[in-house]
Amino acid sequence: MARFLKIQCECGSDPEIVYGDSKMRRLCKKCQAVIVEPSGGRARVNARIVEVLS
């Protein structure tokens, strides 16, 4: 079951909400680092997971 995640980049930007099975790459709004990458199934999260939303 896929869930939404509230994640925060290591640079300290505002938390963002992303889909756990994201098929698109997401960049941090502040530092432009890749924070979510698709990996064929579950997305690879390169940031701190603040909260798992249901």
C-alpha distance matrix in Angstrom:
0.0 3.8 6.5 10.2 12.6 16.3 18.2 21.9 24.1 26.6 29.4 28.7 27.7 26.0 22.3 20.1 16.7 14.5 11.2 9.1 9.2 12.8 15.2 18.2 20.1 20.8 24.1 25.2 27.4 30.0 30.5 28.8 27.0 23.8 21.0 18.0 18.3 16.2 16.1 15.0 11.3 10.0 12.8 15.6 16.5 20.3 20.7 20.4 17.2 18.8 16.0 12.3 12.0 9.9
3.8 0.0 3.8 7.0 9.5 13.3 15.1 18.8 20.8 23.6 26.2 25.6 24.3 22.7 19.0 16.6 13.2 10.8 7.4 5.6 6.1 9.3 12.2 14.9 16.7 17.1 20.4 21.5 23.7 26.4 27.0 25.2 23.6 20.4 17.6 14.6 15.1 13.4 13.9 13.3 9.9 8.0 10.0 13.0 13.6 17.4 17.7 17.7 14.7 16.4 13.9 10.4 10.1 9.0
6.5 3.8 0.0 3.7 6.4 10.0 12.3 16.1 18.6 21.5 23.9 22.9 21.6 19.7 15.9 13.8 10.3 8.7 6.2 5.3 7.7 10.0 13.5 15.4 16.7 16.3 19.2 19.8 21.6 24.2 25.2 23.8 22.4 19.6 16.4 14.0 15.5 14.6 15.8 15.9 12.7 10.0 10.9 13.4 12.9 16.5 16.0 15.5 12.2 13.3 10.5 7.1 6.4 5.9
10.2 7.0 3.7 0.0 3.8 6.9 9.6 13.2 15.9 19.1 21.1 19.9 18.3 16.2 12.5 10.2 6.6 5.6 4.5 5.5 8.6 9.4 13.1 14.1 15.1 13.9 16.5 16.8 18.3 20.9 22.2 21.0 19.9 17.6 14.3 12.4 14.6 14.4 16.3 17.1 14.4 11.5 11.1 13.2 11.9 15.1 14.1 13.7 10.5 11.2 8.8 6.3 5.2 6.6
12.6 9.5 6.4 3.8 0.0 3.8 6.0 9.8 12.6 15.5 17.8 16.5 15.4 13.5 9.7 8.1 5.5 5.3 6.2 6.3 10.0 10.5 14.2 14.6 14.6 12.9 14.9 14.5 16.4 18.5 19.6 18.9 17.5 15.5 11.9 10.8 13.6 14.4 16.2 17.7 15.3 11.9 10.8 11.8 9.6 12.3 10.7 10.0 6.8 7.6 6.0 4.8 5.7 8.6
16.3 13.3 10.0 6.9 3.8 0.0 3.8 7.0 10.4 13.3 15.2 13.4 12.2 10.0 6.2 5.5 4.4 6.5 8.9 9.7 13.3 13.0 16.6 16.2 15.6 13.1 14.1 12.8 14.3 16.0 17.5 17.4 16.4 15.2 11.6 11.6 15.1 16.6 18.8 20.7 18.6 15.1 13.4 13.8 10.7 12.4 9.9 8.7 6.1 5.4 5.1 6.3 7.2 10.8
18.2 15.1 12.3 9.6 6.0 3.8 0.0 3.8 6.8 9.7 11.8 10.6 9.8 8.8 5.3 5.4 6.3 7.4 10.3 10.5 13.8 13.1 16.4 15.5 14.0 11.3 11.8 10.2 12.3 13.5 14.5 14.5 13.1 12.2 8.5 9.5 13.2 15.4 17.5 20.0 18.4 14.9 12.5 11.9 8.4 9.1 6.2 5.5 4.4 5.2 7.1 8.8 10.6 14.2
21.9 18.8 16.1 13.2 9.8 7.0 3.8 0.0 3.8 6.5 8.2 6.8 6.5 6.5 4.4 6.3 8.9 10.4 13.6 14.0 17.1 15.9 18.8 17.2 15.1 12.0 11.2 8.6 10.5 10.8 11.7 12.6 11.4 11.6 8.5 10.8 14.5 17.4 19.6 22.5 21.3 17.9 15.1 13.8 10.1 9.3 5.8 5.3 6.5 6.7 9.7 12.2 14.0 17.7
24.1 20.8 18.6 15.9 12.6 10.4 6.8 3.8 0.0 3.8 5.4 5.9 6.0 8.0 7.4 8.7 11.5 12.2 15.4 15.6 18.1 16.6 18.8 16.8 14.0 11.1 9.4 6.6 9.2 8.8 8.7 9.8 8.1 9.0 6.7 10.0 13.5 16.8 19.0 22.2 21.6 18.5 15.3 13.4 9.8 7.7 4.8 6.3 8.9 10.0 13.2 15.4 17.4 20.9
26.6 23.6 21.5 19.1 15.5 13.3 9.7 6.5 3.8 0.0 3.8 5.4 7.6 10.3 10.4 12.3 15.1 15.8 18.7 18.5 21.0 19.7 21.9 20.0 16.9 14.3 12.2 9.5 11.9 10.4 9.5 11.4 9.4 10.9 9.3 12.8 15.8 19.3 20.9 24.4 23.9 20.8 17.7 15.2 11.7 8.9 6.3 7.0 10.5 11.5 15.1 17.6 20.1 23.7
29.4 26.2 23.9 21.1 17.8 15.2 11.8 8.2 5.4 3.8 0.0 3.8 5.8 9.4 10.8 12.8 16.2 17.3 20.6 20.9 23.3 21.5 23.5 21.0 17.8 14.9 12.0 8.8 10.2 7.7 7.0 9.9 9.1 11.7 10.9 14.6 17.6 21.3 23.3 26.8 26.5 23.6 20.3 17.9 14.6 11.7 9.4 10.4 13.6 14.0 17.6 20.2 22.2 25.9
28.7 25.6 22.9 19.9 16.5 13.4 10.6 6.8 5.9 5.4 3.8 0.0 3.8 6.6 8.4 11.3 14.7 16.6 20.1 20.7 23.5 21.9 24.3 22.1 19.3 16.0 13.6 10.0 10.7 8.6 9.4 12.3 11.9 14.0 12.4 15.8 19.2 22.6 24.8 28.0 27.4 24.1 21.1 19.2 15.5 13.3 10.2 10.0 12.5 12.0 15.5 18.5 20.3 24.0
27.7 24.3 21.6 18.3 15.4 12.2 9.8 6.5 6.0 7.6 5.8 3.8 0.0 3.8 6.4 8.7 12.4 14.5 18.2 19.4 22.0 20.1 22.3 19.9 17.3 13.7 11.4 7.6 7.5 6.0 8.2 10.5 11.0 13.0 11.4 14.6 18.1 21.3 24.0 27.0 26.4 23.3 20.1 18.8 15.3 13.6 10.7 11.1 12.9 12.3 15.3 18.0 19.2 22.8
26.0 22.7 19.7 16.2 13.5 10.0 8.8 6.5 8.0 10.3 9.4 6.6 3.8 0.0 3.8 6.5 10.1 12.8 16.6 18.2 21.1 19.3 21.9 19.7 17.8 14.1 12.6 9.2 8.5 8.5 11.3 13.0 13.6 14.8 12.7 15.1 18.8 21.6 24.4 27.1 26.1 22.9 20.0 19.3 15.8 15.0 11.9 11.6 12.3 10.9 13.3 16.0 16.6 20.1
22.3 19.0 15.9 12.5 9.7 6.2 5.3 4.4 7.4 10.4 10.8 8.4 6.4 3.8 0.0 3.8 6.9 9.8 13.3 14.8 17.9 16.5 19.5 17.8 16.3 12.8 12.3 9.6 10.0 10.9 13.1 14.0 13.9 14.1 11.2 13.0 16.8 19.2 21.9 24.4 23.0 19.7 17.1 16.7 13.1 13.1 9.9 9.3 9.1 7.8 9.7 12.2 12.9 16.5
20.1 16.6 13.8 10.2 8.1 5.5 5.4 6.3 8.7 12.3 12.8 11.3 8.7 6.5 3.8 0.0 3.8 6.4 10.2 12.2 15.0 13.2 16.1 14.5 13.4 10.1 10.3 8.6 9.2 11.3 13.4 13.3 13.3 12.8 9.9 10.8 14.4 16.5 19.5 21.6 20.4 17.4 14.7 14.9 11.9 12.6 10.2 10.5 9.8 9.4 10.4 11.7 11.8 15.1
16.7 13.2 10.3 6.6 5.5 4.4 6.3 8.9 11.5 15.1 16.2 14.7 12.4 10.1 6.9 3.8 0.0 3.8 7.1 9.5 12.3 11.1 14.3 13.5 13.3 10.7 12.2 11.5 12.3 14.9 16.7 16.0 15.8 14.4 11.3 10.8 14.1 15.4 18.2 19.9 18.2 15.2 13.2 14.2 11.7 13.5 11.7 11.8 9.8 9.7 9.3 9.5 8.9 11.7
14.5 10.8 8.7 5.6 5.3 6.5 7.4 10.4 12.2 15.8 17.3 16.6 14.5 12.8 9.8 6.4 3.8 0.0 3.8 6.4 8.7 7.3 10.6 10.1 10.4 8.6 11.1 11.5 13.0 15.9 17.1 15.6 14.9 12.7 9.8 8.2 11.0 11.7 14.6 16.1 14.5 11.8 9.7 11.3 9.5 12.0 11.2 12.1 10.3 11.4 10.9 10.0 9.9 12.0
11.2 7.4 6.2 4.5 6.2 8.9 10.3 13.6 15.4 18.7 20.6 20.1 18.2 16.6 13.3 10.2 7.1 3.8 0.0 3.8 5.5 5.1 8.8 9.7 11.0 10.5 13.6 14.8 16.5 19.5 20.4 18.5 17.5 14.7 12.0 9.3 11.0 10.5 13.0 13.7 11.7 9.3 8.2 10.9 10.3 13.5 13.4 14.3 11.9 13.5 12.2 10.2 9.7 10.8
9.1 5.6 5.3 5.5 6.3 9.7 10.5 14.0 15.6 18.5 20.9 20.7 19.4 18.2 14.8 12.2 9.5 6.4 3.8 0.0 3.8 5.6 9.2 10.9 11.9 11.9 15.0 16.1 18.5 21.1 21.5 19.7 18.0 14.9 12.0 9.1 10.2 9.5 10.9 11.8 9.2 6.1 5.8 8.5 8.5 12.2 12.6 13.2 10.8 13.1 11.8 9.3 10.0 10.9
9.2 6.1 7.7 8.6 10.0 13.3 13.8 17.1 18.1 21.0 23.3 23.5 22.0 21.1 17.9 15.0 12.3 8.7 5.5 3.8 0.0 3.8 6.4 9.1 11.0 12.2 15.7 17.6 20.0 22.9 23.0 20.6 19.0 15.5 13.4 9.8 9.6 7.4 8.8 8.6 6.3 4.6 5.1 8.8 10.2 13.8 15.0 16.3 14.3 16.8 15.6 13.0 13.3 13.6
12.8 9.3 10.0 9.4 10.5 13.0 13.1 15.9 16.6 19.7 21.5 21.9 20.1 19.3 16.5 13.2 11.1 7.3 5.1 5.6 3.8 0.0 3.8 5.6 7.6 8.9 12.6 14.9 17.0 20.1 20.2 17.6 16.4 13.0 11.3 7.7 7.6 6.0 8.8 9.4 8.5 7.2 5.5 8.8 9.8 12.9 14.2 16.1 14.7 17.1 16.4 14.5 14.6 15.4
15.2 12.2 13.5 13.1 14.2 16.6 16.4 18.8 18.8 21.9 23.5 24.3 22.3 21.9 19.5 16.1 14.3 10.6 8.8 9.2 6.4 3.8 0.0 3.8 6.9 9.5 13.2 16.2 18.3 21.4 21.2 18.1 17.0 13.5 12.8 9.2 7.6 5.1 8.0 7.9 8.5 8.8 7.3 10.3 12.1 14.7 16.6 19.1 18.0 20.6 20.2 18.3 18.3 19.0
18.2 14.9 15.4 14.1 14.6 16.2 15.5 17.2 16.8 20.0 21.0 22.1 19.9 19.7 17.8 14.5 13.5 10.1 9.7 10.9 9.1 5.6 3.8 0.0 3.8 6.4 9.9 13.2 15.1 18.2 18.0 14.7 14.1 10.8 10.8 7.8 6.7 6.0 9.7 10.7 11.7 11.4 8.8 10.8 11.8 13.6 15.4 18.3 17.8 20.2 20.3 19.1 19.2 20.4
20.1 16.7 16.7 15.1 14.6 15.6 14.0 15.1 14.0 16.9 17.8 19.3 17.3 17.8 16.3 13.4 13.3 10.4 11.0 11.9 11.0 7.6 6.9 3.8 0.0 3.8 6.8 10.3 12.6 15.4 14.7 11.3 10.4 7.1 7.7 5.5 4.8 6.3 9.9 12.1 13.3 12.4 9.0 9.5 10.0 10.9 12.9 16.1 16.4 19.0 19.8 19.1 19.9 21.7
20.8 17.1 16.3 13.9 12.9 13.1 11.3 12.0 11.1 14.3 14.9 16.0 13.7 14.1 12.8 10.1 10.7 8.6 10.5 11.9 12.2 8.9 9.5 6.4 3.8 0.0 3.8 6.8 9.0 12.0 11.8 8.9 8.5 5.9 5.8 5.1 6.8 9.3 12.8 15.2 15.7 14.0 10.4 10.6 9.6 10.0 10.9 14.0 14.4 16.5 17.6 17.6 18.2 20.5
24.1 20.4 19.2 16.5 14.9 14.1 11.8 11.2 9.4 12.2 12.0 13.6 11.4 12.6 12.3 10.3 12.2 11.1 13.6 15.0 15.7 12.6 13.2 9.9 6.8 3.8 0.0 3.8 6.2 8.6 8.1 5.1 5.4 4.5 5.6 7.2 9.2 12.3 15.5 18.3 19.0 17.1 13.4 12.7 11.0 10.1 10.6 13.8 15.1 16.9 18.7 19.3 20.2 22.9
25.2 21.5 19.8 16.8 14.5 12.8 10.2 8.6 6.6 9.5 8.8 10.0 7.6 9.2 9.6 8.6 11.5 11.5 14.8 16.1 17.6 14.9 16.2 13.2 10.3 6.8 3.8 0.0 3.8 5.5 5.7 4.6 5.3 6.4 6.2 9.0 11.9 15.2 18.2 21.2 21.4 19.0 15.3 14.3 11.7 10.3 9.4 12.1 13.7 14.9 17.2 18.6 19.6 22.7
27.4 23.7 21.6 18.3 16.4 14.3 12.3 10.5 9.2 11.9 10.2 10.7 7.5 8.5 10.0 9.2 12.3 13.0 16.5 18.5 20.0 17.0 18.3 15.1 12.6 9.0 6.2 3.8 0.0 3.8 6.2 5.8 8.3 9.8 9.9 12.3 15.1 18.1 21.4 24.1 24.3 22.0 18.4 17.8 15.2 14.0 12.8 14.9 16.3 16.7 18.8 20.4 20.9 24.0
30.0 26.4 24.2 20.9 18.5 16.0 13.5 10.8 8.8 10.4 7.7 8.6 6.0 8.5 10.9 11.3 14.9 15.9 19.5 21.1 22.9 20.1 21.4 18.2 15.4 12.0 8.6 5.5 3.8 0.0 3.8 6.0 8.3 11.0 11.3 14.4 17.3 20.6 23.6 26.6 26.8 24.3 20.7 19.5 16.6 14.7 13.1 15.0 17.1 17.3 20.0 22.1 23.0 26.3
30.5 27.0 25.2 22.2 19.6 17.5 14.5 11.7 8.7 9.5 7.0 9.4 8.2 11.3 13.1 13.4 16.7 17.1 20.4 21.5 23.0 20.2 21.2 18.0 14.7 11.8 8.1 5.7 6.2 3.8 0.0 3.8 5.6 9.1 10.2 13.7 16.0 19.6 22.2 25.5 26.1 23.8 20.1 18.3 15.8 13.2 12.3 14.8 17.4 18.4 21.3 23.2 24.6 27.9
28.8 25.2 23.8 21.0 18.9 17.4 14.5 12.6 9.8 11.4 9.9 12.3 10.5 13.0 14.0 13.3 16.0 15.6 18.5 19.7 20.6 17.6 18.1 14.7 11.3 8.9 5.1 4.6 5.8 6.0 3.8 0.0 3.8 6.5 8.6 11.4 13.2 16.7 19.5 22.6 23.5 21.6 17.8 16.4 14.4 12.3 12.4 15.5 17.7 19.1 21.6 23.0 24.1 27.2
27.0 23.6 22.4 19.9 17.5 16.4 13.1 11.4 8.1 9.4 9.1 11.9 11.0 13.6 13.9 13.3 15.8 14.9 17.5 18.0 19.0 16.4 17.0 14.1 10.4 8.5 5.4 5.3 8.3 8.3 5.6 3.8 0.0 3.8 6.1 9.3 10.9 14.7 17.0 20.4 21.2 19.2 15.5 13.4 11.5 8.9 9.6 13.0 15.5 17.5 20.1 21.4 23.0 26.1
23.8 20.4 19.6 17.6 15.5 15.2 12.2 11.6 9.0 10.9 11.7 14.0 13.0 14.8 14.1 12.8 14.4 12.7 14.7 14.9 15.5 13.0 13.5 10.8 7.1 5.9 4.5 6.4 9.8 11.0 9.1 6.5 3.8 0.0 3.8 5.9 7.1 10.9 13.3 16.6 17.5 15.6 11.9 10.1 8.8 7.0 8.7 12.5 14.3 16.9 19.0 19.6 21.2 23.9
21.0 17.6 16.4 14.3 11.9 11.6 8.5 8.5 6.7 9.3 10.9 12.4 11.4 12.7 11.2 9.9 11.3 9.8 12.0 12.0 13.4 11.3 12.8 10.8 7.7 5.8 5.6 6.2 9.9 11.3 10.2 8.6 6.1 3.8 0.0 3.8 6.9 10.4 12.8 16.1 16.1 13.6 10.0 8.2 5.8 4.6 5.5 9.1 10.6 13.2 15.2 15.8 17.6 20.4
18.0 14.6 14.0 12.4 10.8 11.6 9.5 10.8 10.0 12.8 14.6 15.8 14.6 15.1 13.0 10.8 10.8 8.2 9.3 9.1 9.8 7.7 9.2 7.8 5.5 5.1 7.2 9.0 12.3 14.4 13.7 11.4 9.3 5.9 3.8 0.0 3.8 6.8 9.5 12.5 12.5 10.2 6.4 5.7 4.7 6.0 7.7 10.8 11.2 14.1 15.2 14.9 16.4 18.7
18.3 15.1 15.5 14.6 13.6 15.1 13.2 14.5 13.5 15.8 17.6 19.2 18.1 18.8 16.8 14.4 14.1 11.0 11.0 10.2 9.6 7.6 7.6 6.7 4.8 6.8 9.2 11.9 15.1 17.3 16.0 13.2 10.9 7.1 6.9 3.8 0.0 3.8 6.4 9.5 10.5 9.2 5.6 5.1 6.6 7.9 10.8 13.9 14.3 17.5 18.4 17.6 19.0 20.8
16.2 13.4 14.6 14.4 14.4 16.6 15.4 17.4 16.8 19.3 21.3 22.6 21.3 21.6 19.2 16.5 15.4 11.7 10.5 9.5 7.4 6.0 5.1 6.0 6.3 9.3 12.3 15.2 18.1 20.6 19.6 16.7 14.7 10.9 10.4 6.8 3.8 0.0 3.8 6.0 7.3 7.0 4.6 6.2 8.8 11.1 13.8 16.6 16.2 19.5 19.6 18.1 19.2 20.3
16.1 13.9 15.8 16.3 16.2 18.8 17.5 19.6 19.0 20.9 23.3 24.8 24.0 24.4 21.9 19.5 18.2 14.6 13.0 10.9 8.8 8.8 8.0 9.7 9.9 12.8 15.5 18.2 21.4 23.6 22.2 19.5 17.0 13.3 12.8 9.5 6.4 3.8 0.0 3.8 5.6 6.3 5.5 6.3 9.9 12.2 15.3 17.8 17.4 21.0 21.0 19.3 20.8 21.6
15.0 13.3 15.9 17.1 17.7 20.7 20.0 22.5 22.2 24.4 26.8 28.0 27.0 27.1 24.4 21.6 19.9 16.1 13.7 11.8 8.6 9.4 7.9 10.7 12.1 15.2 18.3 21.2 24.1 26.6 25.5 22.6 20.4 16.6 16.1 12.5 9.5 6.0 3.8 0.0 3.8 6.7 7.5 9.5 13.1 15.7 18.6 20.8 20.0 23.3 22.8 20.6 21.6 21.8
11.3 9.9 12.7 14.4 15.3 18.6 18.4 21.3 21.6 23.9 26.5 27.4 26.4 26.1 23.0 20.4 18.2 14.5 11.7 9.2 6.3 8.5 8.5 11.7 13.3 15.7 19.0 21.4 24.3 26.8 26.1 23.5 21.2 17.5 16.1 12.5 10.5 7.3 5.6 3.8 0.0 3.8 6.3 9.0 12.2 15.4 17.8 19.4 18.0 21.1 20.2 17.6 18.6 18.5
10.0 8.0 10.0 11.5 11.9 15.1 14.9 17.9 18.5 20.8 23.6 24.1 23.3 22.9 19.7 17.4 15.2 11.8 9.3 6.1 4.6 7.2 8.8 11.4 12.4 14.0 17.1 19.0 22.0 24.3 23.8 21.6 19.2 15.6 13.6 10.2 9.2 7.0 6.3 6.7 3.8 0.0 3.8 6.5 9.1 12.6 14.5 15.8 14.2 17.4 16.5 14.1 15.5 15.9
12.8 10.0 10.9 11.1 10.8 13.4 12.5 15.1 15.3 17.7 20.3 21.1 20.1 20.0 17.1 14.7 13.2 9.7 8.2 5.8 5.1 5.5 7.3 8.8 9.0 10.4 13.4 15.3 18.4 20.7 20.1 17.8 15.5 11.9 10.0 6.4 5.6 4.6 5.5 7.5 6.3 3.8 0.0 3.8 6.2 9.5 11.6 13.6 12.6 15.9 15.7 13.9 15.4 16.6
15.6 13.0 13.4 13.2 11.8 13.8 11.9 13.8 13.4 15.2 17.9 19.2 18.8 19.3 16.7 14.9 14.2 11.3 10.9 8.5 8.8 8.8 10.3 10.8 9.5 10.6 12.7 14.3 17.8 19.5 18.3 16.4 13.4 10.1 8.2 5.7 5.1 6.2 6.3 9.5 9.0 6.5 3.8 0.0 3.8 6.5 9.2 11.5 11.5 15.1 15.8 14.7 16.9 18.7
16.5 13.6 12.9 11.9 9.6 10.7 8.4 10.1 9.8 11.7 14.6 15.5 15.3 15.8 13.1 11.9 11.7 9.5 10.3 8.5 10.2 9.8 12.1 11.8 10.0 9.6 11.0 11.7 15.2 16.6 15.8 14.4 11.5 8.8 5.8 4.7 6.6 8.8 9.9 13.1 12.2 9.1 6.2 3.8 0.0 3.8 5.6 7.9 8.1 11.7 12.9 12.6 15.0 17.4
20.3 17.4 16.5 15.1 12.3 12.4 9.1 9.3 7.7 8.9 11.7 13.3 13.6 15.0 13.1 12.6 13.5 12.0 13.5 12.2 13.8 12.9 14.7 13.6 10.9 10.0 10.1 10.3 14.0 14.7 13.2 12.3 8.9 7.0 4.6 6.0 7.9 11.1 12.2 15.7 15.4 12.6 9.5 6.5 3.8 0.0 3.8 7.1 9.1 12.4 14.5 15.1 17.8 20.5
20.7 17.7 16.0 14.1 10.7 9.9 6.2 5.8 4.8 6.3 9.4 10.2 10.7 11.9 9.9 10.2 11.7 11.2 13.4 12.6 15.0 14.2 16.6 15.4 12.9 10.9 10.6 9.4 12.8 13.1 12.3 12.4 9.6 8.7 5.5 7.7 10.8 13.8 15.3 18.6 17.8 14.5 11.6 9.2 5.6 3.8 0.0 3.8 6.4 9.2 11.8 13.2 15.9 19.1
20.4 17.7 15.5 13.7 10.0 8.7 5.5 5.3 6.3 7.0 10.4 10.0 11.1 11.6 9.3 10.5 11.8 12.1 14.3 13.2 16.3 16.1 19.1 18.3 16.1 14.0 13.8 12.1 14.9 15.0 14.8 15.5 13.0 12.5 9.1 10.8 13.9 16.6 17.8 20.8 19.4 15.8 13.6 11.5 7.9 7.1 3.8 0.0 3.8 6.1 9.2 11.2 14.3 17.6
17.2 14.7 12.2 10.5 6.8 6.1 4.4 6.5 8.9 10.5 13.6 12.5 12.9 12.3 9.1 9.8 9.8 10.3 11.9 10.8 14.3 14.7 18.0 17.8 16.4 14.4 15.1 13.7 16.3 17.1 17.4 17.7 15.5 14.3 10.6 11.2 14.3 16.2 17.4 20.0 18.0 14.2 12.6 11.5 8.1 9.1 6.4 3.8 0.0 3.8 5.8 7.4 10.6 13.9
18.8 16.4 13.3 11.2 7.6 5.4 5.2 6.7 10.0 11.5 14.0 12.0 12.3 10.9 7.8 9.4 9.7 11.4 13.5 13.1 16.8 17.1 20.6 20.2 19.0 16.5 16.9 14.9 16.7 17.3 18.4 19.1 17.5 16.9 13.2 14.1 17.5 19.5 21.0 23.3 21.1 17.4 15.9 15.1 11.7 12.4 9.2 6.1 3.8 0.0 3.8 7.2 9.7 13.4
16.0 13.9 10.5 8.8 6.0 5.1 7.1 9.7 13.2 15.1 17.6 15.5 15.3 13.3 9.7 10.4 9.3 10.9 12.2 11.8 15.6 16.4 20.2 20.3 19.8 17.6 18.7 17.2 18.8 20.0 21.3 21.6 20.1 19.0 15.2 15.2 18.4 19.6 21.0 22.8 20.2 16.5 15.7 15.8 12.9 14.5 11.8 9.2 5.8 3.8 0.0 3.8 6.2 9.7
12.3 10.4 7.1 6.3 4.8 6.3 8.8 12.2 15.4 17.6 20.2 18.5 18.0 16.0 12.2 11.7 9.5 10.0 10.2 9.3 13.0 14.5 18.3 19.1 19.1 17.6 19.3 18.6 20.4 22.1 23.2 23.0 21.4 19.6 15.8 14.9 17.6 18.1 19.3 20.6 17.6 14.1 13.9 14.7 12.6 15.1 13.2 11.2 7.4 7.2 3.8 0.0 3.8 6.7
12.0 10.1 6.4 5.2 5.7 7.2 10.6 14.0 17.4 20.1 22.2 20.3 19.2 16.6 12.9 11.8 8.9 9.9 9.7 10.0 13.3 14.6 18.3 19.2 19.9 18.2 20.2 19.6 20.9 23.0 24.6 24.1 23.0 21.2 17.6 16.4 19.0 19.2 20.8 21.6 18.6 15.5 15.4 16.9 15.0 17.8 15.9 14.3 10.6 9.7 6.2 3.8 0.0 3.8
9.9 9.0 5.9 6.6 8.6 10.8 14.2 17.7 20.9 23.7 25.9 24.0 22.8 20.1 16.5 15.1 11.7 12.0 10.8 10.9 13.6 15.4 19.0 20.4 21.7 20.5 22.9 22.7 24.0 26.3 27.9 27.2 26.1 23.9 20.4 18.7 20.8 20.3 21.6 21.8 18.5 15.9 16.6 18.7 17.4 20.5 19.1 17.6 13.9 13.4 9.7 6.7 3.8 0.0
